[in-house]
């Protein structure tokens, strides 16, 4: 999934602004609605798992970015 990530470096601060791309948000919303309608709610479990996986992946990436920034300073 694509994220809009902006990193700004001030004197001693790192400012991160990240959000999920809007087209993917709409896609996930439609998948959730369809999974509730057609699978009586059971189809939502893989979607929640996938979104949680993406959140974990993005969190690891941001932590690595912050850790590398600390080594630079």
Residue pairs with C-beta under 8 A, 6 or more apart in sequence:
1 20
1 21
1 24
1 54
2 20
2 21
2 24
3 18
3 19
3 20
3 21
3 58
4 17
4 18
4 19
4 20
4 21
5 16
5 17
5 18
6 16
6 17
6 18
7 14
7 15
7 16
7 17
7 65
8 14
8 15
8 17
9 15
9 69
12 73
14 66
14 69
16 62
16 65
16 66
18 58
18 62
28 47
28 51
31 47
32 44
32 47
34 43
35 41
35 42
35 43
35 44
35 47
36 43
36 44
